[in-house]
Amino acid sequence: MTKGRIEAFSDGVIAIIITIMVLELKIPHGHEIGVLWPLLPIFLSYALSFVFVGIYWNNHHHTFHAVKHVGGWVLWANLHLLFWLSLIPFTTGFMGENGFPAHTVAVYAVNMMMCALAYFLLIRALVAQHGVDSDFSRALGSDRKGKLSLAAYVVAAPIAFVHPALAMVILAAVALIWVVPDRRFTAAAAEHGPK
């Protein structure tokens, strides 16, 4: 099976996720600048989630640039990723609308952890599809950044119950390490040329 449909479907779902998130930003009543102040937590949670969704979209794009073909397990692994990504608008709103209390930050961190786990499983399914000695696997390398991110989310979730601000710092740090796109796959594609 070719990869075009999985890319198009994923792009569509991710675009809808971002649209749902922005619709949660309600227009305040009044024209004074002060009416925006209560929206600050909602905007900050939206901005962080927008960056996270953008990171997943960016890395999904770069990863699938190196994919030659997909099979059933890859399709299911991709749907698993999209399921957890689709919960981001809910966990974002839950956290931002309530002003970042501990339990809402923990729920958000668990959502981020499950997205990272789902992406890790998608990568494992792609490695199984292409083989451990494939160009795809060589381009993937050790995936240290992906494993580090998953570990950070695992740490952030329980910390959120004790110190939500520290958990948010950990989540923001993960976003920062991914802001520069992961170019492993595009570099490998350029090295081997079009096939």
MDAnalysis code that builds the backbone (N, CA, C; Angstrom):
import MDAnalysis as mda
import numpy as np

u = mda.Universe.empty(585, n_residues=195, atom_resindex=np.repeat(np.arange(195), 3), trajectory=True)
u.add_TopologyAttr("name", ["N", "CA", "C"] * 195)
u.add_TopologyAttr("resid", np.arange(1, 196))
u.add_TopologyAttr("resname", ["MET", "THR", "LYS", "GLY", "ARG", "ILE", "GLU", "ALA", "PHE", "SER", "ASP", "GLY", "VAL", "ILE", "ALA", "ILE", "ILE", "ILE", "THR", "ILE", "MET", "VAL", "LEU", "GLU", "LEU", "LYS", "ILE", "PRO", "HIS", "GLY", "HIS", "GLU", "ILE", "GLY", "VAL", "LEU", "TRP", "PRO", "LEU", "LEU", "PRO", "ILE", "PHE", "LEU", "SER", "TYR", "ALA", "LEU", "SER", "PHE", "VAL", "PHE", "VAL", "GLY", "ILE", "TYR", "TRP", "ASN", "ASN", "HIS", "HIS", "HIS", "THR", "PHE", "HIS", "ALA", "VAL", "LYS", "HIS", "VAL", "GLY", "GLY", "TRP", "VAL", "LEU", "TRP", "ALA", "ASN", "LEU", "HIS", "LEU", "LEU", "PHE", "TRP", "LEU", "SER", "LEU", "ILE", "PRO", "PHE", "THR", "THR", "GLY", "PHE", "MET", "GLY", "GLU", "ASN", "GLY", "PHE", "PRO", "ALA", "HIS", "THR", "VAL", "ALA", "VAL", "TYR", "ALA", "VAL", "ASN", "MET", "MET", "MET", "CYS", "ALA", "LEU", "ALA", "TYR", "PHE", "LEU", "LEU", "ILE", "ARG", "ALA", "LEU", "VAL", "ALA", "GLN", "HIS", "GLY", "VAL", "ASP", "SER", "ASP", "PHE", "SER", "ARG", "ALA", "LEU", "GLY", "SER", "ASP", "ARG", "LYS", "GLY", "LYS", "LEU", "SER", "LEU", "ALA", "ALA", "TYR", "VAL", "VAL", "ALA", "ALA", "PRO", "ILE", "ALA", "PHE", "VAL", "HIS", "PRO", "ALA", "LEU", "ALA", "MET", "VAL", "ILE", "LEU", "ALA", "ALA", "VAL", "ALA", "LEU", "ILE", "TRP", "VAL", "VAL", "PRO", "ASP", "ARG", "ARG", "PHE", "THR", "ALA", "ALA", "ALA", "ALA", "GLU", "HIS", "GLY", "PRO", "LYS"])
u.atoms.positions = np.array([
    [0.839, -1.169, 0.000],
    [0.000, 0.000, 0.000],
    [0.893, 1.246, 0.000],
    [0.483, 2.253, -0.746],
    [1.276, 3.477, -0.795],
    [0.990, 4.340, 0.427],
    [1.856, 5.301, 0.646],
    [1.761, 6.123, 1.851],
    [0.901, 7.368, 1.669],
    [0.496, 7.680, 0.452],
    [-0.215, 8.928, 0.174],
    [-1.500, 9.106, 0.959],
    [-2.283, 8.045, 1.080],
    [-3.564, 8.171, 1.788],
    [-3.361, 8.388, 3.279],
    [-2.391, 7.704, 3.870],
    [-2.159, 7.874, 5.304],
    [-1.664, 9.288, 5.599],
    [-0.848, 9.849, 4.705],
    [-0.379, 11.219, 4.896],
    [-1.522, 12.216, 4.764],
    [-2.360, 12.043, 3.736],
    [-3.468, 12.965, 3.518],
    [-4.469, 12.909, 4.673],
    [-4.787, 11.693, 5.126],
    [-5.724, 11.545, 6.236],
    [-5.158, 12.174, 7.499],
    [-3.887, 11.916, 7.788],
    [-3.253, 12.467, 8.988],
    [-3.215, 13.988, 8.928],
    [-2.879, 14.541, 7.773],
    [-2.855, 15.998, 7.624],
    [-4.237, 16.592, 7.901],
    [-5.273, 15.934, 7.393],
    [-6.637, 16.415, 7.608],
    [-7.035, 16.378, 9.069],
    [-6.722, 15.281, 9.746],
    [-7.072, 15.160, 11.165],
    [-6.317, 16.211, 11.981],
    [-5.049, 16.392, 11.708],
    [-4.258, 17.373, 12.456],
    [-4.778, 18.789, 12.212],
    [-5.191, 19.088, 10.983],
    [-5.773, 20.410, 10.698],
    [-7.064, 20.616, 11.486],
    [-7.869, 19.579, 11.609],
    [-9.110, 19.680, 12.387],
    [-8.798, 19.879, 13.865],
    [-7.784, 19.186, 14.379],
    [-7.401, 19.325, 15.784],
    [-7.028, 20.778, 16.083],
    [-6.246, 21.397, 15.223],
    [-5.851, 22.791, 15.425],
    [-7.070, 23.706, 15.339],
    [-7.966, 23.416, 14.413],
    [-9.187, 24.223, 14.278],
    [-10.037, 24.144, 15.537],
    [-10.195, 22.946, 16.081],
    [-10.981, 22.790, 17.309],
    [-10.338, 23.561, 18.452],
    [-9.013, 23.514, 18.543],
    [-8.331, 24.233, 19.627],
    [-8.559, 25.737, 19.529],
    [-8.455, 26.288, 18.336],
    [-8.593, 27.745, 18.201],
    [-10.033, 28.171, 18.455],
    [-11.002, 27.303, 18.200],
    [-12.396, 27.649, 18.474],
    [-12.678, 27.766, 19.968],
    [-11.788, 27.210, 20.791],
    [-11.940, 27.333, 22.240],
    [-11.552, 28.724, 22.737],
    [-10.884, 29.502, 21.907],
    [-10.528, 30.874, 22.286],
    [-11.749, 31.765, 22.050],
    [-12.517, 31.983, 23.082],
    [-13.754, 32.760, 22.989],
    [-13.449, 34.253, 22.958],
    [-14.209, 34.974, 22.177],
    [-14.046, 36.426, 22.082],
    [-14.678, 37.060, 23.321],
    [-13.910, 37.878, 24.050],
    [-14.457, 38.477, 25.274],
    [-15.447, 39.602, 24.959],
    [-16.317, 39.863, 25.913],
    [-17.254, 40.984, 25.790],
    [-16.576, 42.230, 26.343],
    [-16.636, 43.270, 25.589],
    [-15.985, 44.514, 25.982],
    [-14.817, 44.816, 25.067],
    [-14.391, 46.076, 25.115],
    [-13.309, 46.488, 24.221],
    [-12.077, 46.979, 24.973],
    [-12.126, 46.969, 26.296],
    [-10.962, 47.363, 27.067],
    [-9.913, 46.254, 27.032],
    [-8.658, 46.631, 27.123],
    [-7.576, 45.646, 27.094],
    [-7.660, 44.687, 28.274],
    [-8.221, 45.134, 29.367],
    [-8.325, 44.316, 30.572],
    [-9.199, 43.083, 30.408],
    [-10.104, 43.077, 29.426],
    [-10.975, 41.911, 29.247],
    [-10.185, 40.712, 28.700],
    [-8.986, 40.974, 28.198],
    [-8.154, 39.881, 27.679],
    [-7.414, 39.135, 28.790],
    [-7.218, 39.786, 29.941],
    [-6.425, 39.197, 31.018],
    [-6.939, 37.824, 31.462],
    [-8.255, 37.636, 31.673],
    [-8.736, 36.311, 32.082],
    [-8.507, 35.222, 31.026],
    [-8.278, 35.627, 29.783],
    [-8.041, 34.650, 28.712],
    [-6.589, 34.191, 28.631],
    [-5.700, 34.804, 29.418],
    [-4.278, 34.479, 29.336],
    [-3.984, 32.992, 29.564],
    [-4.529, 32.344, 30.607],
    [-4.250, 30.905, 30.778],
    [-4.741, 30.070, 29.596],
    [-5.882, 30.451, 29.052],
    [-6.432, 29.712, 27.906],
    [-5.523, 29.896, 26.698],
    [-5.060, 31.127, 26.479],
    [-4.164, 31.384, 25.353],
    [-2.834, 30.661, 25.516],
    [-2.275, 30.680, 26.732],
    [-0.994, 30.003, 26.961],
    [-1.105, 28.499, 26.739],
    [-2.188, 27.890, 27.209],
    [-2.362, 26.451, 26.979],
    [-2.563, 26.173, 25.494],
    [-3.300, 27.059, 24.807],
    [-3.482, 26.905, 23.355],
    [-2.141, 27.003, 22.630],
    [-1.332, 28.007, 22.991],
    [-0.045, 28.198, 22.312],
    [0.862, 26.985, 22.496],
    [0.928, 26.457, 23.720],
    [1.756, 25.272, 23.969],
    [1.248, 24.083, 23.162],
    [-0.059, 23.885, 23.168],
    [-0.627, 22.753, 22.428],
    [-0.462, 22.927, 20.920],
    [-0.574, 24.152, 20.427],
    [-0.355, 24.401, 19.009],
    [1.060, 23.989, 18.618],
    [2.028, 24.342, 19.472],
    [3.422, 23.961, 19.202],
    [3.553, 22.440, 19.197],
    [2.948, 21.764, 20.185],
    [3.030, 20.303, 20.235],
    [2.417, 19.657, 18.994],
    [1.232, 20.104, 18.610],
    [0.585, 19.534, 17.419],
    [1.431, 19.822, 16.187],
    [1.992, 21.029, 16.109],
    [2.870, 21.367, 14.991],
    [4.105, 20.489, 14.942],
    [4.651, 20.160, 16.106],
    [5.817, 19.278, 16.171],
    [5.459, 17.893, 15.633],
    [4.318, 17.369, 16.067],
    [3.909, 16.049, 15.572],
    [3.651, 16.079, 14.072],
    [3.014, 17.142, 13.585],
    [2.753, 17.231, 12.149],
    [4.072, 17.300, 11.376],
    [4.988, 18.132, 11.857],
    [6.281, 18.301, 11.202],
    [7.053, 16.983, 11.159],
    [7.143, 16.305, 12.300],
    [7.901, 15.054, 12.360],
    [7.212, 13.931, 11.585],
    [5.887, 13.922, 11.606],
    [5.140, 12.940, 10.806],
    [5.474, 13.129, 9.330],
    [5.499, 14.388, 8.899],
    [5.832, 14.692, 7.509],
    [7.244, 14.217, 7.154],
    [8.210, 14.558, 7.998],
    [9.599, 14.160, 7.726],
    [9.764, 12.639, 7.774],
    [9.103, 12.009, 8.718],
    [9.192, 10.546, 8.827],
    [8.634, 9.881, 7.579],
    [7.450, 10.304, 7.158],
    [6.820, 9.660, 6.010],
    [7.496, 10.019, 4.695],
    [8.364, 11.009, 4.723],
    [9.168, 11.310, 3.540],
    [10.084, 10.120, 3.214],
    [10.497, 9.396, 4.255],
    [11.401, 8.258, 4.071],
    [10.672, 6.923, 3.955],
    [9.358, 6.929, 4.164],
    [8.580, 5.679, 4.111],
    [8.371, 5.271, 2.657],
    [8.581, 3.991, 2.392],
    [8.391, 3.468, 1.033],
    [6.993, 2.872, 0.854],
    [6.493, 2.183, 1.878],
    [5.178, 1.545, 1.813],
    [4.657, 1.335, 3.235],
    [3.361, 1.177, 3.341],
    [2.741, 0.961, 4.652],
    [1.891, -0.303, 4.608],
    [1.744, -0.909, 5.777],
    [0.908, -2.096, 5.917],
    [-0.118, -1.878, 7.006],
    [-0.831, -2.937, 7.336],
    [-1.920, -2.854, 8.299],
    [-1.511, -2.351, 9.664],
    [-0.364, -2.843, 10.193],
    [0.063, -2.399, 11.518],
    [0.440, -0.927, 11.522],
    [0.996, -0.451, 10.433],
    [1.341, 0.972, 10.340],
    [0.060, 1.807, 10.346],
    [-0.962, 1.346, 9.629],
    [-2.231, 2.080, 9.609],
    [-2.828, 2.170, 11.007],
    [-2.831, 1.051, 11.730],
    [-3.382, 1.052, 13.088],
    [-2.534, 1.883, 14.042],
    [-1.219, 1.803, 13.891],
    [-0.340, 2.612, 14.747],
    [-0.559, 4.098, 14.481],
    [-0.776, 4.467, 13.229],
    [-1.031, 5.862, 12.886],
    [-2.371, 6.322, 13.464],
    [-3.391, 5.464, 13.374],
    [-4.691, 5.801, 13.968],
    [-4.581, 5.951, 15.487],
    [-3.761, 5.101, 16.098],
    [-3.532, 5.204, 17.544],
    [-2.934, 6.566, 17.883],
    [-1.955, 7.008, 17.104],
    [-1.372, 8.330, 17.306],
    [-2.431, 9.417, 17.139],
    [-3.228, 9.333, 16.080],
    [-4.239, 10.354, 15.825],
    [-5.293, 10.392, 16.932],
    [-5.596, 9.234, 17.530],
    [-6.542, 9.205, 18.645],
    [-6.036, 10.081, 19.784],
    [-4.787, 9.875, 20.201],
    [-4.257, 10.643, 21.329],
    [-4.083, 12.109, 20.965],
    [-3.684, 12.390, 19.725],
    [-3.589, 13.786, 19.292],
    [-4.970, 14.449, 19.315],
    [-6.003, 13.702, 18.969],
    [-7.351, 14.278, 18.918],
    [-7.875, 14.660, 20.302],
    [-7.266, 14.139, 21.356],
    [-7.660, 14.508, 22.722],
    [-6.981, 15.787, 23.201],
    [-6.008, 16.280, 22.466],
    [-5.289, 17.485, 22.880],
    [-6.228, 18.688, 23.046],
    [-7.196, 18.933, 22.149],
    [-8.089, 20.071, 22.407],
    [-8.831, 19.956, 23.743],
    [-9.245, 18.748, 24.107],
    [-9.942, 18.554, 25.375],
    [-9.024, 18.820, 26.562],
    [-7.837, 18.192, 26.566],
    [-6.944, 18.354, 27.713],
    [-6.390, 19.779, 27.787],
    [-6.234, 20.421, 26.631],
    [-5.801, 21.820, 26.598],
    [-6.845, 22.712, 27.249],
    [-8.099, 22.534, 26.839],
    [-9.179, 23.328, 27.409],
    [-9.358, 23.061, 28.893],
    [-9.274, 21.794, 29.278],
    [-9.434, 21.406, 30.684],
    [-8.390, 22.118, 31.546],
    [-7.182, 22.184, 31.045],
    [-6.100, 22.812, 31.792],
    [-6.211, 24.339, 31.765],
    [-6.367, 24.917, 30.591],
    [-6.380, 26.370, 30.453],
    [-7.605, 27.029, 31.045],
    [-8.772, 26.426, 30.846],
    [-10.022, 27.003, 31.366],
    [-10.044, 27.020, 32.883],
    [-9.306, 26.125, 33.519],
    [-9.320, 26.027, 34.972],
    [-8.102, 26.665, 35.631],
    [-7.221, 27.272, 34.833],
    [-6.087, 27.999, 35.401],
    [-4.918, 27.143, 35.859],
    [-4.708, 25.982, 35.243],
    [-3.543, 25.117, 35.480],
    [-3.464, 24.494, 36.872],
    [-4.575, 24.040, 37.478],
    [-4.438, 23.318, 38.753],
    [-3.782, 21.958, 38.526],
    [-3.300, 21.357, 39.606],
    [-2.471, 20.152, 39.533],
    [-3.101, 19.027, 38.721],
    [-4.338, 18.677, 38.997],
    [-4.933, 17.521, 38.319],
    [-5.124, 17.756, 36.826],
    [-5.373, 19.011, 36.420],
    [-5.540, 19.279, 34.988],
    [-4.202, 19.217, 34.257],
    [-3.144, 19.698, 34.912],
    [-1.807, 19.611, 34.314],
    [-1.388, 18.144, 34.204],
    [-1.736, 17.332, 35.201],
    [-1.409, 15.905, 35.159],
    [-2.128, 15.218, 33.999],
    [-3.402, 15.545, 33.801],
    [-4.155, 14.959, 32.685],
    [-3.514, 15.365, 31.360],
    [-3.128, 16.622, 31.240],
    [-2.467, 17.111, 30.026],
    [-1.141, 16.384, 29.802],
    [-0.355, 16.219, 30.868],
    [0.935, 15.533, 30.756],
    [0.740, 14.072, 30.346],
    [-0.287, 13.424, 30.879],
    [-0.574, 12.040, 30.482],
    [-0.967, 11.991, 29.006],
    [-1.732, 12.967, 28.546],
    [-2.078, 13.033, 27.122],
    [-0.819, 13.175, 26.265],
    [0.102, 14.042, 26.682],
    [1.353, 14.208, 25.943],
    [2.179, 12.917, 25.973],
    [2.175, 12.249, 27.125],
    [2.902, 10.984, 27.252],
    [2.330, 9.935, 26.301],
    [1.003, 9.862, 26.212],
    [0.373, 8.873, 25.340],
    [0.605, 9.205, 23.860],
    [0.647, 10.500, 23.528],
    [0.995, 10.886, 22.147],
    [2.409, 10.422, 21.812],
    [3.341, 10.640, 22.738],
    [4.733, 10.241, 22.511],
    [4.856, 8.729, 22.413],
    [4.146, 8.001, 23.270],
    [4.161, 6.542, 23.207],
    [3.578, 6.058, 21.879],
    [2.484, 6.674, 21.448],
    [1.861, 6.293, 20.178],
    [2.800, 6.564, 19.002],
    [3.525, 7.684, 19.055],
    [4.479, 7.985, 17.981],
    [5.625, 6.974, 17.991],
    [6.080, 6.605, 19.182],
    [7.125, 5.589, 19.313],
    [6.656, 4.264, 18.706],
    [5.415, 3.874, 18.975],
    [4.870, 2.627, 18.412],
    [4.716, 2.722, 16.896],
    [4.358, 3.904, 16.399],
    [4.290, 4.106, 14.949],
    [5.661, 3.911, 14.321],
    [6.681, 4.473, 14.943],
    [8.049, 4.310, 14.430],
    [8.451, 2.838, 14.448],
    [8.118, 2.127, 15.535],
    [8.435, 0.688, 15.622],
    [7.716, -0.094, 14.516],
    [6.466, 0.259, 14.234],
    [5.712, -0.412, 13.160],
    [6.358, -0.133, 11.801],
    [6.844, 1.084, 11.595],
    [7.508, 1.423, 10.336],
    [8.842, 0.688, 10.194],
    [9.572, 0.551, 11.297],
    [10.826, -0.213, 11.257],
    [10.522, -1.672, 10.916],
    [9.490, -2.237, 11.531],
    [9.108, -3.629, 11.230],
    [8.680, -3.771, 9.775],
    [7.994, -2.769, 9.254],
    [7.519, -2.801, 7.858],
    [8.692, -2.756, 6.880],
    [9.698, -1.943, 7.188],
    [10.808, -1.737, 6.256],
    [12.005, -2.641, 6.526],
    [12.130, -3.147, 7.753],
    [13.268, -3.991, 8.111],
    [14.321, -3.205, 8.865],
    [15.020, -3.890, 9.749],
    [16.013, -3.214, 10.593],
    [17.248, -2.777, 9.815],
    [17.468, -3.342, 8.647],
    [18.625, -2.958, 7.822],
    [18.244, -2.028, 6.680],
    [17.052, -1.452, 6.731],
    [16.550, -0.608, 5.644],
    [17.104, 0.811, 5.731],
    [16.936, 1.551, 4.648],
    [17.292, 2.973, 4.643],
    [16.510, 3.713, 5.718],
    [15.243, 3.332, 5.903],
    [14.412, 3.978, 6.912],
    [15.020, 3.810, 8.303],
    [15.393, 2.591, 8.647],
    [15.965, 2.319, 9.973],
    [17.299, 3.022, 10.166],
    [18.105, 3.058, 9.120],
    [19.384, 3.760, 9.220],
    [19.176, 5.259, 9.430],
    [18.187, 5.826, 8.734],
    [17.893, 7.255, 8.899],
    [17.354, 7.546, 10.302],
    [16.582, 6.619, 10.845],
    [16.015, 6.791, 12.186],
    [17.104, 6.858, 13.249],
    [18.101, 6.008, 13.113],
    [19.173, 5.976, 14.096],
    [18.674, 5.498, 15.449],
    [19.218, 6.053, 16.514],
    [18.864, 5.598, 17.860],
    [17.596, 6.265, 18.379],
    [17.142, 7.339, 17.755],
    [15.929, 8.068, 18.161],
    [16.027, 8.531, 19.619],
    [17.191, 9.034, 20.004],
    [17.405, 9.480, 21.384],
    [16.443, 10.575, 21.803],
    [16.199, 11.523, 20.903],
    [15.322, 12.640, 21.247],
    [13.896, 12.152, 21.518],
    [13.432, 11.196, 20.733],
    [12.100, 10.639, 20.941],
    [11.986, 9.905, 22.264],
    [13.003, 9.114, 22.588],
    [12.997, 8.376, 23.858],
    [13.126, 9.321, 25.050],
    [13.945, 10.355, 24.921],
    [14.096, 11.345, 25.979],
    [12.779, 12.081, 26.223],
    [12.076, 12.410, 25.149],
    [10.791, 13.103, 25.276],
    [9.781, 12.242, 26.020],
    [9.687, 10.982, 25.643],
    [8.761, 10.071, 26.316],
    [9.103, 9.973, 27.800],
    [10.383, 9.858, 28.127],
    [10.808, 9.785, 29.528],
    [10.440, 11.071, 30.276],
    [10.587, 12.212, 29.633],
    [10.246, 13.489, 30.277],
    [8.757, 13.558, 30.586],
    [7.926, 13.074, 29.667],
    [6.480, 13.058, 29.913],
    [6.127, 12.121, 31.064],
    [6.801, 10.977, 31.123],
    [6.559, 10.021, 32.213],
    [6.896, 10.664, 33.559],
    [7.929, 11.494, 33.589],
    [8.319, 12.191, 34.814],
    [7.346, 13.338, 35.110],
    [6.924, 14.067, 34.088],
    [6.081, 15.257, 34.282],
    [4.699, 14.912, 34.843],
    [4.129, 13.787, 34.431],
    [2.763, 13.451, 34.855],
    [2.632, 13.338, 36.377],
    [3.450, 12.534, 37.067],
    [3.292, 12.490, 38.526],
    [3.757, 13.769, 39.227],
    [4.760, 14.443, 38.663],
    [5.224, 15.701, 39.265],
    [4.105, 16.740, 39.267],
    [3.240, 16.687, 38.261],
    [2.154, 17.670, 38.151],
    [1.253, 17.670, 39.377],
    [1.090, 16.519, 40.021],
    [0.239, 16.454, 41.208],
    [0.852, 17.190, 42.395],
    [2.173, 17.289, 42.418],
    [2.876, 17.924, 43.533],
    [3.262, 19.363, 43.195],
    [3.757, 19.547, 41.954],
    [4.266, 20.858, 41.544],
    [3.892, 21.093, 40.078],
    [2.661, 21.573, 39.826],
    [2.213, 21.742, 38.430],
    [3.094, 22.677, 37.602],
    [3.652, 23.712, 38.229],
    [4.503, 24.638, 37.474],
    [5.763, 23.936, 36.968],
    [6.353, 23.070, 37.784],
    [7.534, 22.328, 37.357],
    [7.183, 21.366, 36.213],
    [6.029, 20.738, 36.315],
    [5.587, 19.854, 35.229],
    [5.427, 20.634, 33.928],
    [4.897, 21.848, 34.007],
    [4.743, 22.673, 32.808],
    [6.102, 23.065, 32.235],
    [7.078, 23.316, 33.105],
    [8.434, 23.633, 32.639],
    [9.007, 22.433, 31.883],
    [8.789, 21.224, 32.406],
    [9.276, 20.010, 31.729],
    [8.608, 19.868, 30.364],
    [7.290, 20.074, 30.314],
    [6.568, 19.977, 29.046],
    [7.071, 21.013, 28.048],
    [7.268, 22.237, 28.514],
    [7.767, 23.288, 27.627],
    [9.186, 22.974, 27.145],
    [10.005, 22.373, 28.014],
    [11.371, 21.996, 27.618],
    [11.342, 20.952, 26.501],
    [10.423, 20.004, 26.595],
    [10.295, 19.004, 25.530],
    [9.935, 19.691, 24.217],
    [9.001, 20.635, 24.286],
    [8.623, 21.364, 23.068],
    [9.824, 22.100, 22.486],
    [10.626, 22.707, 23.354],
    [11.791, 23.464, 22.876],
    [12.805, 22.580, 22.151],
    [13.014, 21.348, 22.643],
    [14.011, 20.510, 21.960],
    [13.519, 20.035, 20.598],
    [12.201, 20.117, 20.367],
    [11.658, 19.689, 19.078],
    [11.345, 20.844, 18.138],
    [11.524, 22.090, 18.578],
    [11.187, 23.222, 17.715],
    [12.015, 23.191, 16.436],
    [13.284, 22.848, 16.558],
    [14.096, 22.660, 15.358],
    [13.693, 21.319, 14.769],
    [13.169, 21.309, 13.535],
    [12.657, 20.063, 12.960],
    [13.708, 18.962, 12.923],
    [13.243, 17.740, 13.099],
    [14.093, 16.564, 13.041],
    [14.361, 16.251, 11.571],
    [15.577, 16.476, 11.139],
    [15.899, 16.363, 9.713],
    [16.602, 15.059, 9.345],
    [16.558, 14.078, 10.224],
    [17.245, 12.817, 9.922],
    [16.747, 12.209, 8.615],
    [15.429, 12.204, 8.432],
    [14.869, 11.538, 7.265],
    [15.068, 12.340, 5.991],
    [14.965, 13.673, 6.066],
    [15.175, 14.467, 4.864],
    [16.641, 14.447, 4.455],
    [17.548, 14.395, 5.424],
    [18.972, 14.290, 5.103],
    [19.269, 12.964, 4.422],
    [18.661, 11.887, 4.917],
    [18.872, 10.578, 4.313],
    [18.303, 10.523, 2.910],
    [17.149, 11.160, 2.712],
    [16.530, 11.163, 1.381],
    [17.397, 11.949, 0.392],
    [17.954, 13.057, 0.828],
    [18.811, 13.864, -0.045],
    [20.091, 13.101, -0.380],
    [20.604, 12.349, 0.580],
    [21.833, 11.595, 0.369],
    [21.650, 10.477, -0.654],
    [20.482, 9.819, -0.612],
    [20.235, 8.690, -1.520],
    [19.530, 9.112, -2.806],
    [19.046, 10.359, -2.856],
    [18.393, 10.843, -4.057],
    [17.017, 10.228, -4.247],
    [16.230, 10.730, -5.223],
    [14.880, 10.210, -5.460],
    [14.948, 8.783, -5.982],
    [13.971, 7.978, -5.554],
    [13.943, 6.579, -5.998],
    [12.628, 6.272, -6.654],
])
